[in-house]
Amino acid sequence: MVTKNIRNASLLLALYLLLTVAVRALLPWSLLLDEAEQSFLSQFMLAGYGPQPPFYNWIQAIVVSIIGLSMWSLSGTKFAMLFICYILYGLAAYEVLRSRSLAAFAMLSLLTLPQISYMPQQDLTHTVAVLTATSLLFYGVFRTLMRPSLLSYLLIGIASGIGVICKYNFAILPIAICLALLFDSNWRRKLLDWRMLPAIGVALVIVAPHAIWLIGNFDSASAQTLGKMELDKSLNLFEQTIRGIVSLLRATLAYCALTVVIFLLAFRRDSLAIMRASDQLTRLIERIVLISLLMIVAIIMITGATHITERWLNPFLVIVPLYLFAKMRAANIDLSAGLRRLRPVFPVLMIITLIPLAARSVIVARYTGDYTNINLPMADLVKQLTSKQMPGSVITEDVHLAGNIHMQLPKLPVRTAGPIGSDVPLNYPILVVWKPRSESDKAIPRWLAQVVPEVSVPNPVVETVEAPYNFGRDSDRYRLNYVWLHKDD
């Protein structure tokens, strides 16, 4: 039985995630936004890459350097990391629940959170990394509370350091955990233990390379994060705060809603007793979540943020399934009937989350004309672009196009109009590719002069390649403009 223990549940999850990778690899190798970003950035090993911290980029670059660039290496890295997230969550659950079966249920219950089961199927990379760091942190914290050792404290330090260089908002969580522990007289001494010093030291060592880079690049690193939180300058501070808090409440409810509904249906007769139950651990988790949310409210008040997404709450609310099982344990009631009703939910959710990406790209697109990035005919277009000669370097207008071209030409250096990789020498002939604004658009993009200032093209020959969309209508075609730059231009 898959819910007997963590090992059995892990085998089911491994099969599910391997199938997920296979489904993605069998679809066209035209890349989603985050996949393209990782394809492009895998060329570089940098202390910082712009708006996102670098941990996932480092892991992806290492994997690509070992096994090469392919959909298997891109998708495999993400879902291997997600698998580790599930395992660490199960280990954290075991420290709390002291039951192999309940720990397996808690681990599989992550599937009830759409941000973990559904969204990674659509895209996401850095979010998967921060979920893994969050699970590691909770495992380290609960292991330290139950059976403290130098290793358990070091796990806290490692998780805290990695988490911060996965997503900046993760920094709220270890602070919230420390504050929550201070309110408990029995566990306060665990926080003040000398072993916290090496834990802090490990965290600082992990964060240091990126922190040094961040000091000189704070504006570029924070701009996208603040932009996603939507700073509406047309509102006064009070209106911004109210709108931001309402957005936070909506995101919190949306994040937890499916999980809570499923648990209420599964344990319907015992729901009231479970909700009333409480012990030292459930109160600790409640304080951690509450303090985290209050810190987000403080950020809203300081920055004027008006939009908080569910994804942004991952580090603080991923603990919800484990919290519900902790309350069941505290209730000390017979859970067999509820667990029996909950068990078949997991394979159903696995099937449901596997369908949408493939169905939308393969089946729906042809009838609706609503194409995803997977429908873009990148392989056909790159084949046309390089049919007469191979470039020494490729320059594109954005990361998405650059990542797609690098996927098709993994041995060639690919650059964009942005700053990343600007110090990499260009090899001639240079192929410049961009998406035209219209069918008749034949203008040389303005950004080209900034990327290759030493080249002047007085009479450029702008050409166009086109191909039908993957699984699309024959009449619908995707176009790219291009121009060749030679050394003597």
Secondary structure, 3 states (H helix, E strand, C coil): CCCCCHHHHHHHHHHHHHHHHHHHHHCCCCCCHHHHHHHHHCCCCCCCCCCCCCHHHHHHHHHHHHHCCCHHHHHHHHHHHHHHHHHHHHHHHHHHHCCHHHHHHHHHHHHHCHHHHCHHHHCCCHHHHHHHHHHHHHHHHHHHHHCCCHHHHHHHHHHHHHHHCCCHHHHHHHHHHHHHHHCCHHHHHHHCCCCHHHHHHHHHHHHHHHHHHHHHCHHHHHHHHHHHCCECCCCCHHHHHHHHHHHHHHHHHHHHHHHHHHHHHHCHHHHHHHHHCCCHHHHHHHHHHHHHHHHHHHHHHHHCECCCCCHHHHHHHCCHHHHHHHHHHHHCCCCHHHHHHHCCHHHHHHHHHHHHHHHHHHHHHHHHCCCCHHHCCHHHHHHHHCCCCCCCEEEECCHHHHHHHHHHCCCCCEECCCCCCCCCCCCCCEEEEECCCCCCCCCCCCCHHHHCCCCCCCCCCCEEEEEECCCCCCCCEEEEEEEEECCCC
